[in-house]
Each structure stands twice: as structure tokens, then as C-alpha cells.
Amino acid sequence: MKKLVYTTVLATGLALGSCTSFLDVNADPNNIQAVQVSQLLPSATVNIGYMGSSDLFRYASLLIQQFSGQGPNTGFATFKEYERYNINDSDVNNQWVTIFGTVLSDLELMTAQATTEGSPHYAGVGKILKAYTYQIVVDSWGDVPYTEASRHSANFYPKFDDDEAIYKDLIRLIDDGIKDVSATTSVLSPNINTTIYAGTSWAVSQARWIKFANTLKLRIFLHYSAKDPAYTTAQITALVNSGAKFMESTADNFQMLFLSESQRQNPLYSMENGQFKNQFFPNRFIVDLMNSKADPRRNSYFIPFPYTATPATATFKGASALDVDPSANYSRNYQYLYGTPSAANLSLVNTNGSLKDGAITFSGNSPARLLTFAEYNFIRAEAALLYSAPGSAQSFFEAGIRASMADAGVAAADITTYITANGTLKGAPQQMLEQIINEKYVANHAVLVEPWTDYRRTGYPALTPLKTPFAIYNEVPRSLFYAQSEINNNPNAKQKGSMLDRVFWDTRK
């Protein structure tokens, strides 16, 4: 490819350029000076999708007891270490470098270039994606580089900004993004050349970006609830009363689809299908929570144990790092996380009902779910219940369950049965809040970081944290260590004392 491009450049130079231009040795033909915004956006959205299904996603899901690393592949005990809160600075290197070196870097370049070239629609999408990425980054690490980040050679050593100051600026950034994507004219518009919210026309994509941006603001405002409930109340009420558009159906889910092709599959499945086979299982906590309600989403989330092809007789068993012996005698993750399944190869089903490698294979085409319509409804339910926001907490609560069930492909009759048994808020406000967060926790299975955030700010679901000396801490960690690469290379980076250091909004005792 390089040879072909270089040959073309030479031919063009010989035909059209002067000898002086051709012999200008200060211009490196292999050093690309500018990349089109239509190329920068898919790079950013693809990497955001991968962020939503790879390291950071796995850390949070293990900490919050949605996954367990208690598998029989004892040569790869990595995920069991994470489950017992042993996530160190070198573990997060790859994710940190991808976020700052690729995602945020590409978004900064794209936004600046789109603004210069008169394409505010691209600039607006860049600002909204930057705000989303920083919301995830702040929730995971706390103080991080922001005002001096992504300046490339202009600043190799960015300072770390206060996490609350970053959060406040994200609202301004989202508002700027909405203004840009709402511009009446734009040289280019990203309804194509994107892996998120591609559409048949810009009008279709534009509406989804605006609804997502406003829903993201709701999420950010809700995160203040433990620290500053008055701020949460005022901001959510004002936003809802402003007439802002929010997600309206599962078609508005902020997610990135993966494909069935090798190297384009959901990285969670690629990991499970690679060196970490037999190592990543549903956690006992989430499985038992769903078992207690006969939750029909289990048939989409998990493979039964012992294995049976008959849903009506299926039972489900989750794993825990506290189990004495590593084992494969558990339910496994199923199509909600891994994509379209094959028929079971019964010759690879053990006599006790556990599965051997390859008993069921998957296409890997499940999406990275980043913020969903189901979550939007649970945000509105909590805001109406506790923060005097407009709307009915009960109506939004039920709508959140229905949206999650639809995402999981649950039959209408089974949704009705579940709603009848579990879909009514009852008791004191804190009891109703627990109901909302428990349902949100199940609905947000496979959603990046948010279940961990909900636990830190509300205390729900009521996990039993692992304890020392088995675990590194006596409570669920509150944030991640900074990447060792950043500590080594940036003199402004100072490592935190432990994973119990809290993000600014995490004030619950």
C-alpha cells in the first residue's frame, strides 16, 4: 500500500510539479499532515466501542459482581485477581493509552479540523463523544488530564485537572455539541463514515445525536445526587422542562455494533474465545438476583447449568472467586453478550451438564452497549422518586424494565408476567430506590462502568464485598490506579494511595 501511494505521489510530482518541489527533501511524503474528518470519526467511534467491551468494562463488571474469573483455566488467573480487587497500575496501561492516545486525540483533531473546514455537524459529534468519554474516564479515575490533554507535541506533560471541574465543563461541552449538530449548514455531515448512529440521512442521525446528548446530561446530573441533591434536582428539572429531546426507544440506544467477521467481533467474545477460554463466567450475585425473580432475561444472558435446550426447565448457576476449586460447572455467558449462537454440539456436553470448549460457538456480533433507552427510563424513575423531577417514577420504572426485556428478546407474555410480579414500586423511598437500582443493574449488564457508579453513589445493589486477606480491600474499590505508563512519563502524574480513593461525587458513607 505504501509503495502504491508513494509511486502515485512521484508520478503526480513528475507530471505537474517543478524540480524544486520534487527535490524538496524537507517534505516527508510518508508523514501525513492531515486526515479527513470522515476518517477520524470512525476511528474514534470504533475505539469507543472497543472501550465499551474490553479492559475497563471487564474491571468494572468484575468489581460489581456481574462477572467472575473463577474458571478452570488456572494458567490464566488474571480475572480472578481482578475479582479480588487486585487491579494494578500496569493492568490499566493499554486502556489508558487507547483513551488518551487514540480516542481523545482523534476527537480533538477532528473537532478542530471540522470547525476550520465549516463542518459543524462533525465538530458537534466530536464534542459530544469527548464529553461521553471524559464522563467514563472521570468516573473510573477521578482527577485526569483535561484542559492540557490531547495537545500532541504542544504539551507532552499535561496537568491533572480537578474531577468536579471537568464534570462541570462537560455540560458546556455537550451544549456546544448540540448547537453544532443543530447548525443549518455544514459542508460534511456524519450520517455515514461512523460506526455509531449511522443513518439514511443526516436528519435521522442528527436526531439521535441530540437525544443521546441530552440523555447523557441526565446521567451526569444524577451522578451528583449523593454530593449535591439540590443541584441534581434543579438541573434535571430544568432540562426536562426545557423541552429537550431524550431517547424514545431502543432504536436510540448509544451502542456500537460488532460484526461476525474475525477481528471485528465483540472483544469480550474474542477474549473468551482466545487465550482466556474457560475463565469468564456470570457472577453468582447477578445470577441469584435474577433467579429470585425467575427473570426471563436469563435465557438471553446465560447458558443453563446443567445444560438443557429446554428453557422451561432451565436452571442457572453463577460463579464466585470465593469458590474453593476452579471449575467449569457454572452457567456461561450467552447471546446477549456474545451474539448469535450455534446449535449445541451435544458431544461436547459433559455428563454433569457443564460445557467443553466449542460446545456452543457465537458470531461475536453483539453490540457494545454504552448508554441505553432502558437506562434513560431508570434515570427518570430515580429523579422523579427522590429529586422532584417531572414524571411518574412508577411509569418510568416499568418502562425501563420493558425496554431492557425488549433488548434481551423476551416474549411479550413473559414481560407481562414479570411486570405483574416485580414491576410495582413499593415501600419507603429508599426501598423503592433499591428496586430501581436493582432493576437498572440487571438492565445495565454489559453497560460500561455505570453499574459500578450506581453502587458507589447509592449503595445498591446490596453487594457483599469480598474481604481481606482473600481480597486486597474490605470494600468494593472506589476508583482505579493511574496507568504506570503515565506515572513514568508525566511528571504531573502522582499515583493515588489505593483504589479506595473516591471520585468527587462519591460521598456516600
C-alpha positions as CSV (number, residue, x, y, z in Angstrom):
1,M,0.0,0.0,0.0
2,K,2.8,2.5,0.9
3,K,4.6,1.6,-2.3
4,L,1.5,2.2,-4.3
5,V,0.8,5.6,-2.7
6,Y,4.4,6.7,-3.0
7,T,4.6,5.8,-6.6
8,T,1.4,7.8,-7.3
9,V,2.8,10.8,-5.5
10,L,6.0,10.5,-7.6
11,A,4.1,10.3,-10.8
12,T,2.0,13.3,-9.9
13,G,5.1,15.3,-8.9
14,L,6.9,14.5,-12.1
15,A,4.0,15.4,-14.3
16,L,2.8,18.5,-12.5
17,G,5.4,19.8,-10.1
18,S,8.6,21.7,-10.5
19,C,12.1,20.3,-10.0
20,T,12.4,22.5,-6.9
21,S,9.2,21.0,-5.4
22,F,10.2,17.4,-6.3
23,L,13.6,17.7,-4.7
24,D,12.4,19.4,-1.5
25,V,13.9,17.0,1.0
26,N,12.3,18.8,3.9
27,A,8.8,17.4,3.0
28,D,8.5,13.8,4.1
29,P,6.0,12.0,1.8
30,N,5.4,9.4,4.5
31,N,4.4,11.9,7.1
32,I,0.7,12.6,6.6
33,Q,-0.1,16.1,7.7
34,A,-3.9,16.0,7.7
35,V,-6.5,13.3,7.9
36,Q,-10.1,13.8,6.6
37,V,-12.7,14.2,9.3
38,S,-14.6,11.3,7.6
39,Q,-11.7,9.1,8.6
40,L,-11.1,10.4,12.1
41,L,-14.7,9.8,13.2
42,P,-14.9,6.1,12.5
43,S,-11.5,5.6,14.2
44,A,-12.9,7.3,17.3
45,T,-16.3,5.5,17.3
46,V,-14.7,2.1,16.8
47,N,-12.3,2.7,19.7
48,I,-15.1,3.9,21.9
49,G,-17.0,0.7,21.0
50,Y,-13.9,-1.4,21.9
51,M,-13.5,0.6,25.2
52,G,-17.1,-0.4,25.9
53,S,-16.3,-4.2,25.7
54,S,-12.7,-4.6,26.8
55,D,-10.5,-3.9,29.8
56,L,-12.3,-1.0,31.5
57,F,-15.6,-2.8,31.0
58,R,-14.2,-6.0,32.5
59,Y,-12.7,-4.3,35.5
60,A,-15.9,-2.6,36.5
61,S,-18.1,-5.7,35.8
62,L,-15.9,-7.9,38.0
63,L,-15.8,-5.3,40.8
64,I,-19.6,-5.1,40.8
65,Q,-20.1,-8.8,40.7
66,Q,-21.6,-9.2,37.3
67,F,-18.7,-11.4,36.1
68,S,-16.4,-13.9,37.9
69,G,-13.0,-15.1,36.9
70,Q,-13.4,-18.5,38.7
71,G,-12.7,-20.7,35.8
72,P,-10.7,-24.0,35.5
73,N,-8.0,-22.4,33.3
74,T,-5.6,-21.9,36.2
75,G,-2.8,-20.8,33.9
76,F,-4.7,-17.6,33.4
77,A,-5.9,-16.4,36.8
78,T,-6.0,-12.8,35.7
79,F,-9.7,-12.3,36.1
80,K,-9.8,-14.0,39.4
81,E,-7.2,-11.5,40.6
82,Y,-9.3,-8.6,39.3
83,E,-12.3,-10.0,41.0
84,R,-10.5,-9.9,44.4
85,Y,-9.7,-6.2,43.7
86,N,-6.1,-6.8,42.5
87,I,-6.1,-4.4,39.6
88,N,-2.7,-2.6,39.5
89,D,-1.3,0.3,37.6
90,S,0.2,-1.8,34.8
91,D,-3.1,-3.5,34.1
92,V,-4.7,-0.3,33.0
93,N,-1.9,0.8,30.7
94,N,-3.5,-0.3,27.4
95,Q,-6.9,1.1,28.2
96,W,-5.4,4.5,29.4
97,V,-3.2,4.8,26.3
98,T,-6.1,3.9,23.9
99,I,-8.3,6.5,25.5
100,F,-5.9,9.4,25.6
101,G,-3.6,8.5,22.7
102,T,-6.3,7.4,20.2
103,V,-9.9,8.3,21.2
104,L,-9.5,11.7,22.7
105,S,-6.6,12.6,20.3
106,D,-8.7,11.7,17.2
107,L,-11.7,13.6,18.6
108,E,-9.6,16.7,19.3
109,L,-8.1,16.7,15.8
110,M,-11.5,16.0,14.2
111,T,-13.3,18.8,16.1
112,A,-10.6,21.4,15.3
113,Q,-10.4,20.4,11.6
114,A,-14.2,20.2,11.2
115,T,-14.6,23.7,12.7
116,T,-11.9,25.1,10.3
117,E,-13.4,23.4,7.3
118,G,-17.0,24.6,8.0
119,S,-18.4,21.2,9.1
120,P,-20.1,21.9,12.5
121,H,-22.0,18.7,12.3
122,Y,-18.7,16.7,12.6
123,A,-17.4,19.2,15.3
124,G,-20.6,18.7,17.3
125,V,-20.4,15.0,17.2
126,G,-16.8,15.2,18.3
127,K,-17.7,17.4,21.3
128,I,-20.5,15.0,22.4
129,L,-18.2,12.0,22.1
130,K,-15.5,13.7,24.0
131,A,-17.9,14.5,26.8
132,Y,-19.1,10.9,26.9
133,T,-15.5,9.6,27.0
134,Y,-14.5,12.0,29.8
135,Q,-17.6,11.1,31.8
136,I,-16.4,7.5,31.8
137,V,-12.8,8.5,32.5
138,V,-13.6,10.7,35.5
139,D,-16.0,8.0,36.9
140,S,-13.2,5.5,36.7
141,W,-10.1,7.5,37.8
142,G,-11.2,10.9,39.3
143,D,-8.7,13.7,38.5
144,V,-7.3,13.3,35.0
145,P,-5.6,15.4,32.3
146,Y,-8.3,17.6,30.6
147,T,-7.5,21.2,29.8
148,E,-4.0,20.4,28.6
149,A,-4.7,16.9,27.2
150,S,-4.7,16.0,23.5
151,R,-2.4,18.8,22.5
152,H,0.0,16.4,20.9
153,S,3.6,17.8,20.6
154,A,2.5,21.2,22.1
155,N,2.3,19.6,25.6
156,F,3.7,16.1,26.4
157,Y,3.1,16.6,30.1
158,P,-0.5,17.7,30.7
159,K,-1.5,18.6,34.2
160,F,-4.3,16.7,36.0
161,D,-7.5,18.7,36.4
162,D,-9.9,18.5,39.3
163,D,-12.6,15.9,38.5
164,E,-15.5,18.1,39.6
165,A,-14.3,21.0,37.5
166,I,-14.1,18.6,34.5
167,Y,-17.6,17.4,35.1
168,K,-19.0,20.9,35.2
169,D,-17.3,21.7,31.9
170,L,-18.7,18.6,30.3
171,I,-22.2,20.1,30.4
172,R,-20.8,23.2,28.5
173,L,-19.2,20.8,26.0
174,I,-22.4,18.9,25.4
175,D,-24.4,22.1,24.9
176,D,-21.8,23.3,22.4
177,G,-22.0,19.9,20.7
178,I,-25.8,20.1,20.4
179,K,-25.5,23.6,19.0
180,D,-23.1,22.4,16.4
181,V,-25.0,19.4,15.3
182,S,-28.1,21.6,15.0
183,A,-26.4,24.0,12.6
184,T,-28.5,24.7,9.5
185,T,-25.5,24.3,7.2
186,S,-22.4,22.0,7.2
187,V,-20.0,21.1,4.4
188,L,-20.0,17.5,5.7
189,S,-22.4,15.6,7.9
190,P,-21.7,12.3,9.6
191,N,-24.7,10.1,8.9
192,I,-22.1,7.8,7.1
193,N,-18.5,7.2,8.0
194,T,-19.5,6.4,11.5
195,T,-20.0,3.2,13.4
196,I,-22.4,4.8,15.8
197,Y,-25.7,6.4,14.7
198,A,-25.2,5.9,11.0
199,G,-28.4,6.8,9.2
200,T,-30.0,7.0,5.8
201,S,-29.9,10.8,6.1
202,W,-28.3,13.4,8.4
203,A,-31.8,14.3,9.8
204,V,-32.1,10.7,11.1
205,S,-28.6,10.7,12.6
206,Q,-28.9,14.3,13.9
207,A,-32.0,13.5,16.0
208,R,-30.3,10.5,17.6
209,W,-27.1,12.5,18.5
210,I,-29.2,15.2,20.1
211,K,-31.4,12.7,22.1
212,F,-28.2,10.9,23.2
213,A,-26.5,14.2,24.3
214,N,-29.5,15.3,26.4
215,T,-29.7,11.8,28.0
216,L,-26.0,11.9,28.8
217,K,-26.6,15.2,30.6
218,L,-29.3,13.5,32.7
219,R,-26.8,10.8,33.6
220,I,-24.2,13.3,34.6
221,F,-26.7,15.4,36.7
222,L,-27.8,12.2,38.5
223,H,-24.2,11.3,39.5
224,Y,-24.2,14.4,41.7
225,S,-27.1,13.1,43.8
226,A,-25.2,12.0,46.9
227,K,-22.9,15.0,46.9
228,D,-25.4,17.8,46.0
229,P,-29.0,16.6,45.7
230,A,-30.2,20.2,45.3
231,Y,-28.1,20.5,42.2
232,T,-29.4,17.2,40.8
233,T,-33.0,18.4,41.4
234,A,-32.6,21.8,39.8
235,Q,-30.6,20.6,36.8
236,I,-32.7,17.6,35.8
237,T,-36.0,19.5,36.4
238,A,-34.8,22.5,34.2
239,L,-33.5,20.2,31.5
240,V,-36.8,18.2,31.3
241,N,-38.9,21.3,31.4
242,S,-36.8,22.9,28.7
243,G,-38.4,20.6,26.1
244,A,-35.2,18.8,25.4
245,K,-35.5,15.6,23.4
246,F,-34.4,12.4,25.1
247,M,-34.1,8.7,24.0
248,E,-37.5,7.5,22.8
249,S,-37.0,3.8,22.1
250,T,-34.3,1.1,21.9
251,A,-33.5,2.3,18.4
252,D,-31.9,5.3,20.2
253,N,-29.5,3.1,22.2
254,F,-26.0,4.6,22.2
255,Q,-24.1,1.5,21.1
256,M,-21.7,0.2,18.6
257,L,-22.4,-3.0,16.6
258,F,-19.7,-5.6,16.1
259,L,-19.6,-7.9,13.1
260,S,-19.4,-11.7,12.7
261,E,-16.0,-11.5,11.0
262,S,-12.7,-12.3,12.6
263,Q,-11.0,-9.2,14.1
264,R,-14.4,-7.4,14.0
265,Q,-16.2,-9.4,16.7
266,N,-17.1,-8.1,20.2
267,P,-13.8,-8.2,22.1
268,L,-15.5,-9.8,25.1
269,Y,-16.2,-12.8,22.9
270,S,-12.8,-12.6,21.2
271,M,-11.2,-12.8,24.6
272,E,-13.3,-15.7,25.8
273,N,-12.6,-17.5,22.5
274,G,-8.9,-16.9,22.7
275,Q,-6.3,-17.4,25.5
276,F,-8.8,-16.9,28.3
277,K,-11.1,-19.8,27.5
278,N,-13.0,-21.2,30.4
279,Q,-12.2,-18.3,32.6
280,F,-15.0,-15.7,32.5
281,F,-18.4,-16.7,33.9
282,P,-21.5,-14.9,35.2
283,N,-21.2,-14.0,38.8
284,R,-23.3,-15.7,41.5
285,F,-24.7,-12.4,42.7
286,I,-26.3,-11.3,39.5
287,V,-27.5,-14.9,38.7
288,D,-29.0,-15.4,42.1
289,L,-30.7,-11.9,41.9
290,M,-32.3,-12.9,38.6
291,N,-33.1,-16.4,39.9
292,S,-35.0,-14.9,42.8
293,K,-37.4,-13.3,40.4
294,A,-37.5,-16.0,37.7
295,D,-36.2,-13.3,35.4
296,P,-36.8,-14.3,31.7
297,R,-33.7,-12.4,30.6
298,R,-31.7,-15.3,32.0
299,N,-32.4,-17.2,28.8
300,S,-30.6,-14.5,26.8
301,Y,-27.9,-13.6,29.3
302,F,-26.8,-17.1,30.4
303,I,-26.5,-20.7,29.3
304,P,-28.2,-23.0,31.7
305,F,-26.3,-25.2,34.1
306,P,-26.7,-28.1,33.9
307,Y,-27.1,-27.6,30.2
308,T,-30.5,-28.1,28.7
309,A,-32.0,-26.9,25.5
310,T,-35.5,-26.5,27.1
311,P,-35.9,-23.0,28.6
312,A,-38.9,-24.1,30.7
313,T,-36.7,-26.5,32.7
314,A,-33.5,-24.4,32.7
315,T,-31.6,-23.6,35.9
316,F,-28.8,-21.2,36.3
317,K,-25.7,-21.1,38.5
318,G,-23.2,-18.3,38.9
319,A,-19.6,-18.4,39.9
320,S,-17.5,-16.6,42.6
321,A,-13.9,-16.2,43.3
322,L,-14.7,-17.5,46.8
323,D,-15.5,-21.0,45.5
324,V,-12.9,-23.4,46.7
325,D,-12.0,-25.1,43.4
326,P,-11.8,-23.5,39.9
327,S,-14.4,-25.2,37.8
328,A,-16.5,-25.1,34.6
329,N,-19.6,-26.2,36.5
330,Y,-21.4,-22.9,36.0
331,S,-23.7,-21.2,33.6
332,R,-21.8,-19.4,30.9
333,N,-22.4,-16.0,29.2
334,Y,-24.8,-16.3,26.3
335,Q,-26.1,-14.4,23.2
336,Y,-26.8,-11.1,24.9
337,L,-23.1,-10.7,25.3
338,Y,-21.6,-12.9,22.6
339,G,-24.0,-12.6,19.6
340,T,-25.8,-15.2,17.6
341,P,-25.2,-18.8,19.0
342,S,-24.7,-22.0,17.1
343,A,-26.7,-25.1,17.9
344,A,-25.1,-27.0,20.8
345,N,-22.7,-29.8,20.0
346,L,-24.0,-32.4,22.4
347,S,-20.9,-34.5,22.2
348,L,-19.1,-31.6,23.9
349,V,-21.5,-31.5,26.9
350,N,-20.1,-33.3,29.9
351,T,-22.2,-35.8,31.8
352,N,-22.7,-33.3,34.7
353,G,-24.1,-30.7,32.3
354,S,-21.1,-28.5,32.0
355,L,-19.7,-27.5,28.6
356,K,-16.4,-28.2,27.0
357,D,-14.8,-25.7,24.7
358,G,-16.7,-25.3,21.5
359,A,-19.9,-26.8,22.7
360,I,-21.7,-23.6,21.7
361,T,-20.0,-21.0,19.5
362,F,-21.1,-17.5,18.7
363,S,-20.9,-15.0,15.9
364,G,-19.4,-12.2,18.1
365,N,-21.9,-9.7,16.7
366,S,-23.3,-8.4,19.9
367,P,-23.1,-4.6,20.4
368,A,-21.1,-2.6,22.9
369,R,-23.9,-1.1,24.9
370,L,-22.8,2.3,26.1
371,L,-26.0,4.1,27.2
372,T,-29.4,2.7,26.6
373,F,-33.1,3.6,26.4
374,A,-33.6,1.3,29.4
375,E,-31.1,3.3,31.5
376,Y,-32.7,6.6,30.5
377,N,-36.0,5.3,32.0
378,F,-34.4,4.3,35.2
379,I,-32.7,7.7,35.5
380,R,-36.1,9.4,35.1
381,A,-37.6,7.0,37.7
382,E,-35.0,7.8,40.3
383,A,-35.1,11.5,39.5
384,A,-38.9,11.5,39.9
385,L,-38.8,9.5,43.1
386,L,-36.1,11.4,45.0
387,Y,-35.4,14.7,43.2
388,S,-38.9,16.0,42.4
389,A,-38.2,15.7,38.6
390,P,-41.3,15.7,36.3
391,G,-43.0,12.4,35.5
392,S,-44.1,9.3,37.3
393,A,-41.4,7.2,39.0
394,Q,-43.6,4.1,38.6
395,S,-44.2,4.7,34.9
396,F,-40.5,5.2,34.1
397,F,-39.6,2.2,36.3
398,E,-41.9,-0.1,34.3
399,A,-40.8,1.4,31.0
400,G,-37.1,0.7,31.9
401,I,-37.9,-2.9,32.6
402,R,-39.8,-3.3,29.3
403,A,-37.0,-1.6,27.3
404,S,-34.4,-4.0,28.9
405,M,-36.6,-7.0,28.2
406,A,-37.0,-5.9,24.6
407,D,-33.3,-5.6,24.2
408,A,-32.9,-9.2,25.5
409,G,-35.6,-10.5,23.1
410,V,-38.0,-11.6,25.8
411,A,-41.5,-12.6,24.6
412,A,-44.4,-10.2,25.3
413,A,-46.2,-12.7,27.6
414,D,-43.1,-13.2,29.7
415,I,-42.6,-9.5,30.0
416,T,-46.2,-9.1,31.3
417,T,-45.7,-11.9,33.8
418,Y,-42.6,-10.4,35.1
419,I,-44.1,-6.9,35.3
420,T,-47.1,-8.2,37.2
421,A,-44.8,-9.9,39.8
422,N,-41.9,-7.3,40.0
423,G,-42.9,-4.1,38.3
424,T,-44.6,-2.1,41.0
425,L,-42.6,0.2,43.3
426,K,-43.4,-0.4,47.0
427,G,-42.4,0.8,50.5
428,A,-40.4,3.8,51.7
429,P,-38.4,5.9,49.2
430,Q,-35.2,4.0,50.0
431,Q,-36.9,0.7,49.4
432,M,-38.2,1.9,46.1
433,L,-34.7,3.3,45.2
434,E,-33.3,-0.2,45.8
435,Q,-35.9,-1.7,43.5
436,I,-35.0,0.8,40.8
437,I,-31.2,0.3,41.1
438,N,-31.6,-3.5,41.2
439,E,-33.5,-3.5,38.0
440,K,-31.1,-1.0,36.5
441,Y,-28.2,-3.2,37.5
442,V,-29.7,-6.2,35.6
443,A,-30.7,-4.0,32.6
444,N,-27.2,-2.5,32.5
445,H,-25.5,-5.8,32.4
446,A,-22.8,-5.2,29.8
447,V,-23.0,-1.4,30.0
448,L,-19.6,0.2,30.6
449,V,-18.9,1.4,34.2
450,E,-22.4,2.6,35.1
451,P,-23.4,-0.3,37.4
452,W,-20.2,0.4,39.4
453,T,-21.0,4.1,39.5
454,D,-24.6,3.4,40.7
455,Y,-23.2,1.2,43.5
456,R,-20.7,3.8,44.7
457,R,-23.3,6.6,44.8
458,T,-26.3,4.7,46.2
459,G,-25.1,1.5,47.9
460,Y,-27.3,-0.6,45.7
461,P,-27.4,-3.4,44.7
462,A,-26.6,-4.6,48.2
463,L,-23.4,-6.5,47.4
464,T,-21.4,-8.4,50.0
465,P,-17.9,-7.2,49.3
466,L,-15.0,-9.6,49.4
467,K,-12.9,-9.3,52.5
468,T,-9.2,-9.4,53.4
469,P,-7.0,-11.4,53.5
470,F,-8.6,-13.0,50.4
471,A,-9.3,-9.7,48.8
472,I,-7.0,-6.7,48.7
473,Y,-9.5,-4.4,50.4
474,N,-12.5,-4.9,52.7
475,E,-14.8,-3.0,50.4
476,V,-15.5,-2.6,46.7
477,P,-12.8,-0.3,45.2
478,R,-13.9,3.3,44.5
479,S,-11.5,4.1,41.6
480,L,-8.7,2.7,39.5
481,F,-5.0,3.3,39.8
482,Y,-3.5,5.6,37.2
483,A,-1.6,3.8,34.4
484,Q,2.0,3.1,35.2
485,S,3.0,4.5,31.8
486,E,1.5,7.9,32.8
487,I,3.3,7.9,36.1
488,N,6.6,7.0,34.4
489,N,6.3,9.6,31.7
490,N,4.4,12.6,33.0
491,P,5.9,14.5,35.9
492,N,2.5,15.9,36.7
493,A,1.1,12.5,37.4
494,K,1.0,11.3,41.0
495,Q,-0.2,7.9,41.9
496,K,-3.0,7.6,44.3
497,G,-2.6,5.8,47.6
498,S,-5.1,3.0,47.0
499,M,-8.2,2.0,45.0
500,L,-10.3,3.4,47.9
501,D,-9.6,7.0,46.8
502,R,-13.0,8.4,45.8
503,V,-14.3,10.3,42.8
504,F,-15.7,13.7,43.8
505,W,-19.4,12.6,43.6
506,D,-18.8,9.5,45.7
507,T,-19.7,10.8,49.1
508,R,-21.9,8.1,50.5
509,K,-20.7,6.8,53.9
